[in-house]
Amino acid sequence: MALPRVQSRGQVTLPVEIREAAGVAPGDTVMFRVIGPGRIEVSSLPRISIDEMIQHISLPDDFEWNKARQLAQQAASDEFMIEMERDST
């Protein structure tokens, strides 16, 4: 039985035997769910490729890829500027 401690920033290191048994690798995404007082369930989410992800998304026939790309680029730019302002204070 592994008994890792919660660090000051809320971080917990999954012990090697837990990672190996669950098949969790660096870069994987895990999901936490409270299932009762003092009980938490941790699930490893499967990795999927971009192609697999796109297969699960339903887009309208008139979807405008260029507009979507422009909106994504603008959002990324806005986020970058917010980070720059935050870092300069």
PDB file as gemmi writes it, atoms N, CA and C in Angstrom:
CRYST1    1.000    1.000    1.000  90.00  90.00  90.00 P 1                      
ATOM      1  N   MET A   1       0.848  -1.183   0.000  1.00  0.00           N  
ATOM      2  CA  MET A   1       0.000   0.000   0.000  1.00  0.00           C  
ATOM      3  C   MET A   1       0.890   1.241   0.000  1.00  0.00           C  
ATOM      4  N   ALA A   2       0.609   2.158  -0.881  1.00  0.00           N  
ATOM      5  CA  ALA A   2       1.375   3.395  -0.989  1.00  0.00           C  
ATOM      6  C   ALA A   2       0.643   4.502  -0.239  1.00  0.00           C  
ATOM      7  N   LEU A   3       1.399   5.352   0.457  1.00  0.00           N  
ATOM      8  CA  LEU A   3       0.803   6.449   1.216  1.00  0.00           C  
ATOM      9  C   LEU A   3       1.507   7.767   0.898  1.00  0.00           C  
ATOM     10  N   PRO A   4       1.315   8.293  -0.319  1.00  0.00           N  
ATOM     11  CA  PRO A   4       1.954   9.573  -0.632  1.00  0.00           C  
ATOM     12  C   PRO A   4       1.274  10.707   0.132  1.00  0.00           C  
ATOM     13  N   ARG A   5       2.010  11.769   0.382  1.00  0.00           N  
ATOM     14  CA  ARG A   5       1.474  12.933   1.100  1.00  0.00           C  
ATOM     15  C   ARG A   5       1.109  14.033   0.110  1.00  0.00           C  
ATOM     16  N   VAL A   6       0.108  14.810   0.482  1.00  0.00           N  
ATOM     17  CA  VAL A   6      -0.294  15.966  -0.317  1.00  0.00           C  
ATOM     18  C   VAL A   6       0.683  17.093  -0.007  1.00  0.00           C  
ATOM     19  N   GLN A   7       1.265  17.666  -1.045  1.00  0.00           N  
ATOM     20  CA  GLN A   7       2.223  18.755  -0.888  1.00  0.00           C  
ATOM     21  C   GLN A   7       1.504  20.074  -0.636  1.00  0.00           C  
ATOM     22  N   SER A   8       2.244  21.102  -0.312  1.00  0.00           N  
ATOM     23  CA  SER A   8       1.658  22.397   0.055  1.00  0.00           C  
ATOM     24  C   SER A   8       0.809  23.004  -1.059  1.00  0.00           C  
ATOM     25  N   ARG A   9       1.118  22.679  -2.311  1.00  0.00           N  
ATOM     26  CA  ARG A   9       0.345  23.218  -3.438  1.00  0.00           C  
ATOM     27  C   ARG A   9      -0.735  22.249  -3.902  1.00  0.00           C  
ATOM     28  N   GLY A  10      -1.031  21.220  -3.098  1.00  0.00           N  
ATOM     29  CA  GLY A  10      -2.082  20.278  -3.438  1.00  0.00           C  
ATOM     30  C   GLY A  10      -1.638  19.158  -4.356  1.00  0.00           C  
ATOM     31  N   GLN A  11      -0.355  19.059  -4.613  1.00  0.00           N  
ATOM     32  CA  GLN A  11       0.150  18.040  -5.537  1.00  0.00           C  
ATOM     33  C   GLN A  11       0.378  16.714  -4.828  1.00  0.00           C  
ATOM     34  N   VAL A  12       0.101  15.634  -5.552  1.00  0.00           N  
ATOM     35  CA  VAL A  12       0.359  14.286  -5.062  1.00  0.00           C  
ATOM     36  C   VAL A  12       1.104  13.541  -6.159  1.00  0.00           C  
ATOM     37  N   THR A  13       2.190  12.871  -5.795  1.00  0.00           N  
ATOM     38  CA  THR A  13       2.915  12.048  -6.755  1.00  0.00           C  
ATOM     39  C   THR A  13       2.341  10.642  -6.707  1.00  0.00           C  
ATOM     40  N   LEU A  14       1.913  10.149  -7.868  1.00  0.00           N  
ATOM     41  CA  LEU A  14       1.413   8.777  -7.914  1.00  0.00           C  
ATOM     42  C   LEU A  14       2.595   7.829  -7.778  1.00  0.00           C  
ATOM     43  N   PRO A  15       2.557   6.934  -6.814  1.00  0.00           N  
ATOM     44  CA  PRO A  15       3.668   5.985  -6.642  1.00  0.00           C  
ATOM     45  C   PRO A  15       3.843   5.108  -7.886  1.00  0.00           C  
ATOM     46  N   VAL A  16       5.063   4.646  -8.092  1.00  0.00           N  
ATOM     47  CA  VAL A  16       5.410   3.849  -9.266  1.00  0.00           C  
ATOM     48  C   VAL A  16       4.469   2.663  -9.430  1.00  0.00           C  
ATOM     49  N   GLU A  17       4.226   1.914  -8.345  1.00  0.00           N  
ATOM     50  CA  GLU A  17       3.386   0.719  -8.470  1.00  0.00           C  
ATOM     51  C   GLU A  17       1.957   1.065  -8.885  1.00  0.00           C  
ATOM     52  N   ILE A  18       1.464   2.225  -8.481  1.00  0.00           N  
ATOM     53  CA  ILE A  18       0.117   2.671  -8.876  1.00  0.00           C  
ATOM     54  C   ILE A  18       0.124   3.059 -10.356  1.00  0.00           C  
ATOM     55  N   ARG A  19       1.136   3.836 -10.769  1.00  0.00           N  
ATOM     56  CA  ARG A  19       1.229   4.246 -12.180  1.00  0.00           C  
ATOM     57  C   ARG A  19       1.332   3.042 -13.087  1.00  0.00           C  
ATOM     58  N   GLU A  20       2.167   2.084 -12.710  1.00  0.00           N  
ATOM     59  CA  GLU A  20       2.341   0.896 -13.541  1.00  0.00           C  
ATOM     60  C   GLU A  20       1.062   0.069 -13.608  1.00  0.00           C  
ATOM     61  N   ALA A  21       0.414  -0.137 -12.470  1.00  0.00           N  
ATOM     62  CA  ALA A  21      -0.810  -0.947 -12.437  1.00  0.00           C  
ATOM     63  C   ALA A  21      -1.934  -0.302 -13.236  1.00  0.00           C  
ATOM     64  N   ALA A  22      -1.986   1.038 -13.213  1.00  0.00           N  
ATOM     65  CA  ALA A  22      -3.051   1.751 -13.915  1.00  0.00           C  
ATOM     66  C   ALA A  22      -2.667   2.107 -15.345  1.00  0.00           C  
ATOM     67  N   GLY A  23      -1.404   1.903 -15.712  1.00  0.00           N  
ATOM     68  CA  GLY A  23      -0.959   2.245 -17.060  1.00  0.00           C  
ATOM     69  C   GLY A  23      -0.885   3.743 -17.288  1.00  0.00           C  
ATOM     70  N   VAL A  24      -0.588   4.505 -16.230  1.00  0.00           N  
ATOM     71  CA  VAL A  24      -0.491   5.964 -16.331  1.00  0.00           C  
ATOM     72  C   VAL A  24       0.949   6.326 -16.669  1.00  0.00           C  
ATOM     73  N   ALA A  25       1.116   7.148 -17.702  1.00  0.00           N  
ATOM     74  CA  ALA A  25       2.445   7.554 -18.158  1.00  0.00           C  
ATOM     75  C   ALA A  25       2.565   9.075 -18.132  1.00  0.00           C  
ATOM     76  N   PRO A  26       3.792   9.599 -18.117  1.00  0.00           N  
ATOM     77  CA  PRO A  26       3.972  11.049 -18.165  1.00  0.00           C  
ATOM     78  C   PRO A  26       3.220  11.654 -19.351  1.00  0.00           C  
ATOM     79  N   GLY A  27       2.534  12.746 -19.102  1.00  0.00           N  
ATOM     80  CA  GLY A  27       1.758  13.419 -20.140  1.00  0.00           C  
ATOM     81  C   GLY A  27       0.309  12.972 -20.197  1.00  0.00           C  
ATOM     82  N   ASP A  28      -0.036  11.876 -19.518  1.00  0.00           N  
ATOM     83  CA  ASP A  28      -1.434  11.424 -19.497  1.00  0.00           C  
ATOM     84  C   ASP A  28      -2.289  12.410 -18.709  1.00  0.00           C  
ATOM     85  N   THR A  29      -3.562  12.416 -18.997  1.00  0.00           N  
ATOM     86  CA  THR A  29      -4.519  13.238 -18.267  1.00  0.00           C  
ATOM     87  C   THR A  29      -5.283  12.336 -17.320  1.00  0.00           C  
ATOM     88  N   VAL A  30      -5.410  12.790 -16.076  1.00  0.00           N  
ATOM     89  CA  VAL A  30      -6.190  12.026 -15.103  1.00  0.00           C  
ATOM     90  C   VAL A  30      -7.374  12.870 -14.655  1.00  0.00           C  
ATOM     91  N   MET A  31      -8.443  12.185 -14.298  1.00  0.00           N  
ATOM     92  CA  MET A  31      -9.668  12.843 -13.862  1.00  0.00           C  
ATOM     93  C   MET A  31      -9.921  12.435 -12.412  1.00  0.00           C  
ATOM     94  N   PHE A  32     -10.261  13.405 -11.564  1.00  0.00           N  
ATOM     95  CA  PHE A  32     -10.581  13.149 -10.173  1.00  0.00           C  
ATOM     96  C   PHE A  32     -12.076  13.322  -9.965  1.00  0.00           C  
ATOM     97  N   ARG A  33     -12.661  12.432  -9.158  1.00  0.00           N  
ATOM     98  CA  ARG A  33     -14.087  12.527  -8.871  1.00  0.00           C  
ATOM     99  C   ARG A  33     -14.300  12.176  -7.407  1.00  0.00           C  
ATOM    100  N   VAL A  34     -15.003  13.036  -6.688  1.00  0.00           N  
ATOM    101  CA  VAL A  34     -15.329  12.764  -5.294  1.00  0.00           C  
ATOM    102  C   VAL A  34     -16.472  11.760  -5.277  1.00  0.00           C  
ATOM    103  N   ILE A  35     -16.273  10.643  -4.584  1.00  0.00           N  
ATOM    104  CA  ILE A  35     -17.307   9.608  -4.542  1.00  0.00           C  
ATOM    105  C   ILE A  35     -17.878   9.435  -3.136  1.00  0.00           C  
ATOM    106  N   GLY A  36     -17.432  10.243  -2.212  1.00  0.00           N  
ATOM    107  CA  GLY A  36     -17.942  10.201  -0.848  1.00  0.00           C  
ATOM    108  C   GLY A  36     -17.008  10.964   0.062  1.00  0.00           C  
ATOM    109  N   PRO A  37     -17.410  11.168   1.307  1.00  0.00           N  
ATOM    110  CA  PRO A  37     -16.538  11.884   2.249  1.00  0.00           C  
ATOM    111  C   PRO A  37     -15.192  11.166   2.398  1.00  0.00           C  
ATOM    112  N   GLY A  38     -14.112  11.875   2.070  1.00  0.00           N  
ATOM    113  CA  GLY A  38     -12.784  11.311   2.185  1.00  0.00           C  
ATOM    114  C   GLY A  38     -12.438  10.285   1.125  1.00  0.00           C  
ATOM    115  N   ARG A  39     -13.271  10.159   0.074  1.00  0.00           N  
ATOM    116  CA  ARG A  39     -13.021   9.169  -0.979  1.00  0.00           C  
ATOM    117  C   ARG A  39     -12.977   9.856  -2.337  1.00  0.00           C  
ATOM    118  N   ILE A  40     -11.920   9.570  -3.067  1.00  0.00           N  
ATOM    119  CA  ILE A  40     -11.720  10.157  -4.394  1.00  0.00           C  
ATOM    120  C   ILE A  40     -11.398   9.040  -5.369  1.00  0.00           C  
ATOM    121  N   GLU A  41     -11.998   9.125  -6.539  1.00  0.00           N  
ATOM    122  CA  GLU A  41     -11.703   8.177  -7.612  1.00  0.00           C  
ATOM    123  C   GLU A  41     -10.808   8.890  -8.624  1.00  0.00           C  
ATOM    124  N   VAL A  42      -9.756   8.221  -9.048  1.00  0.00           N  
ATOM    125  CA  VAL A  42      -8.844   8.774 -10.052  1.00  0.00           C  
ATOM    126  C   VAL A  42      -8.910   7.884 -11.278  1.00  0.00           C  
ATOM    127  N   SER A  43      -9.170   8.473 -12.429  1.00  0.00           N  
ATOM    128  CA  SER A  43      -9.236   7.716 -13.681  1.00  0.00           C  
ATOM    129  C   SER A  43      -8.252   8.301 -14.680  1.00  0.00           C  
ATOM    130  N   SER A  44      -7.581   7.436 -15.406  1.00  0.00           N  
ATOM    131  CA  SER A  44      -6.696   7.868 -16.473  1.00  0.00           C  
ATOM    132  C   SER A  44      -7.509   7.943 -17.757  1.00  0.00           C  
ATOM    133  N   LEU A  45      -7.473   9.100 -18.405  1.00  0.00           N  
ATOM    134  CA  LEU A  45      -8.229   9.271 -19.641  1.00  0.00           C  
ATOM    135  C   LEU A  45      -7.401   8.761 -20.821  1.00  0.00           C  
ATOM    136  N   PRO A  46      -8.038   8.096 -21.758  1.00  0.00           N  
ATOM    137  CA  PRO A  46      -7.291   7.558 -22.897  1.00  0.00           C  
ATOM    138  C   PRO A  46      -6.771   8.678 -23.794  1.00  0.00           C  
ATOM    139  N   ARG A  47      -5.608   8.448 -24.359  1.00  0.00           N  
ATOM    140  CA  ARG A  47      -5.064   9.389 -25.343  1.00  0.00           C  
ATOM    141  C   ARG A  47      -5.695   9.061 -26.683  1.00  0.00           C  
ATOM    142  N   ILE A  48      -6.105  10.094 -27.389  1.00  0.00           N  
ATOM    143  CA  ILE A  48      -6.637   9.880 -28.725  1.00  0.00           C  
ATOM    144  C   ILE A  48      -5.941  10.837 -29.685  1.00  0.00           C  
ATOM    145  N   SER A  49      -5.876  10.439 -30.926  1.00  0.00           N  
ATOM    146  CA  SER A  49      -5.238  11.275 -31.938  1.00  0.00           C  
ATOM    147  C   SER A  49      -6.199  12.377 -32.376  1.00  0.00           C  
ATOM    148  N   ILE A  50      -5.666  13.358 -33.055  1.00  0.00           N  
ATOM    149  CA  ILE A  50      -6.502  14.438 -33.595  1.00  0.00           C  
ATOM    150  C   ILE A  50      -7.557  13.857 -34.529  1.00  0.00           C  
ATOM    151  N   ASP A  51      -7.156  12.887 -35.360  1.00  0.00           N  
ATOM    152  CA  ASP A  51      -8.108  12.280 -36.291  1.00  0.00           C  
ATOM    153  C   ASP A  51      -9.249  11.601 -35.539  1.00  0.00           C  
ATOM    154  N   GLU A  52      -8.923  10.884 -34.440  1.00  0.00           N  
ATOM    155  CA  GLU A  52      -9.967  10.238 -33.649  1.00  0.00           C  
ATOM    156  C   GLU A  52     -10.879  11.269 -32.998  1.00  0.00           C  
ATOM    157  N   MET A  53     -10.291  12.376 -32.526  1.00  0.00           N  
ATOM    158  CA  MET A  53     -11.083  13.415 -31.900  1.00  0.00           C  
ATOM    159  C   MET A  53     -12.047  14.036 -32.913  1.00  0.00           C  
ATOM    160  N   ILE A  54     -11.554  14.299 -34.112  1.00  0.00           N  
ATOM    161  CA  ILE A  54     -12.390  14.908 -35.149  1.00  0.00           C  
ATOM    162  C   ILE A  54     -13.555  14.000 -35.507  1.00  0.00           C  
ATOM    163  N   GLN A  55     -13.345  12.681 -35.471  1.00  0.00           N  
ATOM    164  CA  GLN A  55     -14.426  11.741 -35.778  1.00  0.00           C  
ATOM    165  C   GLN A  55     -15.573  11.851 -34.768  1.00  0.00           C  
ATOM    166  N   HIS A  56     -15.282  12.315 -33.563  1.00  0.00           N  
ATOM    167  CA  HIS A  56     -16.300  12.424 -32.520  1.00  0.00           C  
ATOM    168  C   HIS A  56     -16.998  13.784 -32.510  1.00  0.00           C  
ATOM    169  N   ILE A  57     -16.540  14.689 -33.355  1.00  0.00           N  
ATOM    170  CA  ILE A  57     -17.112  16.031 -33.399  1.00  0.00           C  
ATOM    171  C   ILE A  57     -18.042  16.137 -34.597  1.00  0.00           C  
ATOM    172  N   SER A  58     -19.213  16.633 -34.348  1.00  0.00           N  
ATOM    173  CA  SER A  58     -20.180  16.824 -35.432  1.00  0.00           C  
ATOM    174  C   SER A  58     -20.226  18.312 -35.782  1.00  0.00           C  
ATOM    175  N   LEU A  59     -19.801  18.635 -36.983  1.00  0.00           N  
ATOM    176  CA  LEU A  59     -19.793  20.019 -37.438  1.00  0.00           C  
ATOM    177  C   LEU A  59     -20.863  20.217 -38.506  1.00  0.00           C  
ATOM    178  N   PRO A  60     -21.465  21.400 -38.528  1.00  0.00           N  
ATOM    179  CA  PRO A  60     -22.460  21.659 -39.569  1.00  0.00           C  
ATOM    180  C   PRO A  60     -21.791  21.686 -40.946  1.00  0.00           C  
ATOM    181  N   ASP A  61     -22.573  21.405 -41.974  1.00  0.00           N  
ATOM    182  CA  ASP A  61     -22.045  21.379 -43.340  1.00  0.00           C  
ATOM    183  C   ASP A  61     -21.453  22.718 -43.768  1.00  0.00           C  
ATOM    184  N   ASP A  62     -21.976  23.816 -43.210  1.00  0.00           N  
ATOM    185  CA  ASP A  62     -21.503  25.138 -43.615  1.00  0.00           C  
ATOM    186  C   ASP A  62     -20.446  25.691 -42.646  1.00  0.00           C  
ATOM    187  N   PHE A  63     -19.759  24.812 -41.931  1.00  0.00           N  
ATOM    188  CA  PHE A  63     -18.745  25.239 -40.976  1.00  0.00           C  
ATOM    189  C   PHE A  63     -17.644  26.006 -41.699  1.00  0.00           C  
ATOM    190  N   GLU A  64     -17.267  27.164 -41.156  1.00  0.00           N  
ATOM    191  CA  GLU A  64     -16.272  28.036 -41.783  1.00  0.00           C  
ATOM    192  C   GLU A  64     -14.914  27.843 -41.109  1.00  0.00           C  
ATOM    193  N   TRP A  65     -14.064  26.986 -41.702  1.00  0.00           N  
ATOM    194  CA  TRP A  65     -12.756  26.677 -41.126  1.00  0.00           C  
ATOM    195  C   TRP A  65     -11.882  27.913 -40.988  1.00  0.00           C  
ATOM    196  N   ASN A  66     -11.868  28.780 -41.995  1.00  0.00           N  
ATOM    197  CA  ASN A  66     -11.023  29.974 -41.936  1.00  0.00           C  
ATOM    198  C   ASN A  66     -11.448  30.896 -40.803  1.00  0.00           C  
ATOM    199  N   LYS A  67     -12.751  31.061 -40.618  1.00  0.00           N  
ATOM    200  CA  LYS A  67     -13.237  31.904 -39.527  1.00  0.00           C  
ATOM    201  C   LYS A  67     -12.876  31.282 -38.177  1.00  0.00           C  
ATOM    202  N   ALA A  68     -13.009  29.976 -38.066  1.00  0.00           N  
ATOM    203  CA  ALA A  68     -12.658  29.283 -36.831  1.00  0.00           C  
ATOM    204  C   ALA A  68     -11.166  29.448 -36.533  1.00  0.00           C  
ATOM    205  N   ARG A  69     -10.335  29.342 -37.561  1.00  0.00           N  
ATOM    206  CA  ARG A  69      -8.891  29.516 -37.398  1.00  0.00           C  
ATOM    207  C   ARG A  69      -8.577  30.937 -36.937  1.00  0.00           C  
ATOM    208  N   GLN A  70      -9.223  31.928 -37.549  1.00  0.00           N  
ATOM    209  CA  GLN A  70      -8.995  33.316 -37.163  1.00  0.00           C  
ATOM    210  C   GLN A  70      -9.402  33.554 -35.708  1.00  0.00           C  
ATOM    211  N   LEU A  71     -10.536  33.003 -35.294  1.00  0.00           N  
ATOM    212  CA  LEU A  71     -10.999  33.161 -33.913  1.00  0.00           C  
ATOM    213  C   LEU A  71     -10.029  32.492 -32.935  1.00  0.00           C  
ATOM    214  N   ALA A  72      -9.523  31.330 -33.297  1.00  0.00           N  
ATOM    215  CA  ALA A  72      -8.574  30.629 -32.431  1.00  0.00           C  
ATOM    216  C   ALA A  72      -7.272  31.412 -32.317  1.00  0.00           C  
ATOM    217  N   GLN A  73      -6.810  31.957 -33.429  1.00  0.00           N  
ATOM    218  CA  GLN A  73      -5.575  32.750 -33.405  1.00  0.00           C  
ATOM    219  C   GLN A  73      -5.774  34.017 -32.569  1.00  0.00           C  
ATOM    220  N   GLN A  74      -6.935  34.645 -32.677  1.00  0.00           N  
ATOM    221  CA  GLN A  74      -7.198  35.847 -31.896  1.00  0.00           C  
ATOM    222  C   GLN A  74      -7.261  35.517 -30.407  1.00  0.00           C  
ATOM    223  N   ALA A  75      -7.891  34.395 -30.064  1.00  0.00           N  
ATOM    224  CA  ALA A  75      -7.981  33.975 -28.661  1.00  0.00           C  
ATOM    225  C   ALA A  75      -6.589  33.692 -28.105  1.00  0.00           C  
ATOM    226  N   ALA A  76      -5.743  33.038 -28.893  1.00  0.00           N  
ATOM    227  CA  ALA A  76      -4.378  32.746 -28.447  1.00  0.00           C  
ATOM    228  C   ALA A  76      -3.590  34.040 -28.258  1.00  0.00           C  
ATOM    229  N   SER A  77      -3.791  34.981 -29.160  1.00  0.00           N  
ATOM    230  CA  SER A  77      -3.117  36.273 -29.065  1.00  0.00           C  
ATOM    231  C   SER A  77      -3.576  37.026 -27.824  1.00  0.00           C  
ATOM    232  N   ASP A  78      -4.882  37.030 -27.577  1.00  0.00           N  
ATOM    233  CA  ASP A  78      -5.425  37.701 -26.394  1.00  0.00           C  
ATOM    234  C   ASP A  78      -4.870  37.081 -25.112  1.00  0.00           C  
ATOM    235  N   GLU A  79      -4.812  35.756 -25.081  1.00  0.00           N  
ATOM    236  CA  GLU A  79      -4.288  35.055 -23.905  1.00  0.00           C  
ATOM    237  C   GLU A  79      -2.814  35.394 -23.685  1.00  0.00           C  
ATOM    238  N   PHE A  80      -2.048  35.465 -24.779  1.00  0.00           N  
ATOM    239  CA  PHE A  80      -0.633  35.820 -24.683  1.00  0.00           C  
ATOM    240  C   PHE A  80      -0.475  37.226 -24.115  1.00  0.00           C  
ATOM    241  N   MET A  81      -1.283  38.165 -24.590  1.00  0.00           N  
ATOM    242  CA  MET A  81      -1.185  39.541 -24.114  1.00  0.00           C  
ATOM    243  C   MET A  81      -1.541  39.641 -22.632  1.00  0.00           C  
ATOM    244  N   ILE A  82      -2.530  38.896 -22.190  1.00  0.00           N  
ATOM    245  CA  ILE A  82      -2.902  38.881 -20.778  1.00  0.00           C  
ATOM    246  C   ILE A  82      -1.734  38.364 -19.943  1.00  0.00           C  
ATOM    247  N   GLU A  83      -1.078  37.295 -20.416  1.00  0.00           N  
ATOM    248  CA  GLU A  83       0.088  36.740 -19.710  1.00  0.00           C  
ATOM    249  C   GLU A  83       1.217  37.764 -19.648  1.00  0.00           C  
ATOM    250  N   MET A  84       1.451  38.469 -20.756  1.00  0.00           N  
ATOM    251  CA  MET A  84       2.517  39.479 -20.787  1.00  0.00           C  
ATOM    252  C   MET A  84       2.231  40.594 -19.785  1.00  0.00           C  
ATOM    253  N   GLU A  85       0.971  41.039 -19.732  1.00  0.00           N  
ATOM    254  CA  GLU A  85       0.601  42.094 -18.780  1.00  0.00           C  
ATOM    255  C   GLU A  85       0.750  41.592 -17.350  1.00  0.00           C  
ATOM    256  N   ARG A  86       0.355  40.351 -17.097  1.00  0.00           N  
ATOM    257  CA  ARG A  86       0.464  39.779 -15.757  1.00  0.00           C  
ATOM    258  C   ARG A  86       1.922  39.667 -15.341  1.00  0.00           C  
ATOM    259  N   ASP A  87       2.786  39.273 -16.265  1.00  0.00           N  
ATOM    260  CA  ASP A  87       4.202  39.113 -15.957  1.00  0.00           C  
ATOM    261  C   ASP A  87       4.906  40.451 -15.727  1.00  0.00           C  
ATOM    262  N   SER A  88       4.385  41.526 -16.325  1.00  0.00           N  
ATOM    263  CA  SER A  88       5.040  42.833 -16.200  1.00  0.00           C  
ATOM    264  C   SER A  88       4.665  43.543 -14.905  1.00  0.00           C  
ATOM    265  N   THR A  89       3.698  43.020 -14.164  1.00  0.00           N  
ATOM    266  CA  THR A  89       3.313  43.686 -12.898  1.00  0.00           C  
ATOM    267  C   THR A  89       4.018  43.082 -11.712  1.00  0.00           C  
TER     268      THR A  89                                                      
END                                                                             
